Amino acid sequence: VQLQASGGGLVQAGGSLRLSCAASGVTLSSYVMGWFRQAPGMERDFVAAITHKGIVSRYADSVKGRFTISRDDAKNTVYLQMNSLKAEDTAVYYCGADHRSVQHMATYWAEGMDYWGEGTQVTVSS
């Protein structure tokens, strides 16, 4: 099983990036999918999560109204559209998959996730 995150890069404040998380060896449609980030010297934080079929999503307060999580189960891929980026969004972004709920992922992800992907670096210059 592999989750491969991509789409990171260097962008100016106010700009946009779209991250992708493509899966192999597992069918993502069975899982709640989430994005997390870890800034230098900081702990990993929850960013966003989305249920099967994209029915329910949840966001960290710091990204509400700026980030949008979506999924294309036919492509076995999850996305994170990031708009109005700020310097404080600079971090390594990771995707994760879990069989439990969006609420569980948002609150208890640190207790364990079914799968983690490798990160992609996002750097926002001010």
C-alpha positions, 0 to 999 in steps of 0.5 A, spaced: 500 500 500 502 506 498 499 513 498 503 518 494 502 526 495 504 531 490 503 538 488 507 541 493 512 547 491 514 554 493 508 560 492 507 567 494 502 569 499 495 569 497 497 564 491 494 557 490 496 550 490 493 543 489 495 537 492 494 530 490 494 524 494 494 518 489 493 511 492 496 504 490 495 497 493 488 500 496 481 502 494 480 509 497 473 509 496 472 504 503 476 510 507 475 516 510 481 520 507 485 526 510 490 531 510 495 533 515 501 538 516 507 539 520 511 545 520 518 545 522 519 544 529 512 543 530 507 537 531 503 534 526 496 537 525 490 535 522 488 540 516 482 536 513 478 530 512 473 527 507 468 521 508 467 516 503 463 519 497 465 526 499 459 526 503 461 530 509 468 534 510 471 537 516 476 542 516 481 545 521 479 552 523 486 555 521 484 553 514 476 554 513 474 558 507 481 557 504 482 550 503 477 545 500 478 537 500 475 533 495 476 526 492 475 522 486 474 515 487 474 513 480 482 515 480 483 513 487 485 520 489 484 525 494 485 533 493 487 539 497 485 545 494 489 551 497 487 558 496 489 565 499 495 561 502 499 564 508 506 564 510 504 560 516 501 554 511 508 553 510 509 545 512 510 538 509 503 536 508 501 528 508 495 524 506 492 519 510 487 514 510 482 510 516 476 506 516 473 510 522 469 517 521 471 524 519 470 526 527 475 520 529 480 522 524 480 530 526 480 528 533 484 522 534 488 521 528 495 521 533 492 514 536 493 511 529 491 511 522 490 505 517 495 508 512 500 514 511 503 517 505 509 521 504 509 528 505 510 534 500 513 540 502 509 547 501 513 553 502 509 560 502 513 566 501 511 572 505 
